[in-house]
Amino acid sequence: MKGASHLSNAVLKVTNQTLNKMKNHYGSFLKDKAPPSTVFAAKKDGITITAYQSGKVLFQGSGADKEAGIWGSSEPKSTPKKTTRAVDQHSWAPPANIKELSIIGSDEVGTGDYFGPMTVVAAFVSRENMNRLKMLGVKDSKNLTDTQISAIAKEIAPIIPHSLLVLHNEKYNDLQAKGMTQGKIKALLHNQAINHVIKKVKNADEINGVLIDQFVVPETYYRHIKGKQQDWKGKTYFATKGESVHLAVAAASIIARYAFVEEFRKLSEKAGMELKKGAGSQVDQVAARLIKQKGEEALYSFTKVHFGNTDKAKRLAQR
Ligand code: MG
């Protein structure tokens, strides 16, 4: 058993960006009540982590040193280790109080699936709506089954302003064939969905900001949508794992997932066989069957043809 000598304290001084990142990192361990002048308080594996607005973070308990070591050394002015720099440490990082703001969140589904469309949703969640959404079960959709997602999506879709864009396979393949990257396609759709939602919010002054579930670095996102109409003139934030940063992204993600699953079901009916999600070897098998039954051209309206699965399926179909 570990004795009292293992109890330790460590103090770090971190940047605002690191504070945000830490708050996300400890998202599921947050204490309900954070003491005054703190950004958050969390308890993980017996270690209490208290982050102050000053940027000081206190780690208390057995293993505190090691836990603090994830974020930097406890020398107040030392530069953080390179490994602590994350893709979402940039000037578009959401502020520490993002969870208290009324936000338009956007997310997409289907980009890694060979079969089926890409669905993009932007959704507005106001402060007033947050508790209701939580009661309805809105959380990170990665922790929800498709059945749960469908039930929640049906409840929330009528109560939050949102825009759902479905990019069907033919259109996707057309854009891809014209030389558009998937990243650019995504960026254009996110921008479009955000534009749509702004128009649906009755009082646009209510919107405190936009949070995009980060799929490219912000500089690239803005390069992709350069010259396009951008109705949102306020603050835009980018964060990876945006679902855990704000309910608006979680809600957008749930509606996008629901739409994807529904479209996928329709597509399976159209194909006359159960299509598979993802892009693994089972997907190749199904695609080969589809080629045998409907011909190679059919792939254009069922799949993202530029995926490597196309060649594999063609080879399988020839056997
Ligand atoms: Mg995403």
Residues whose N, C-alpha, C, O or C-beta is under 5 A from the ligand:
A	BS01	MG	D107 E108 D213
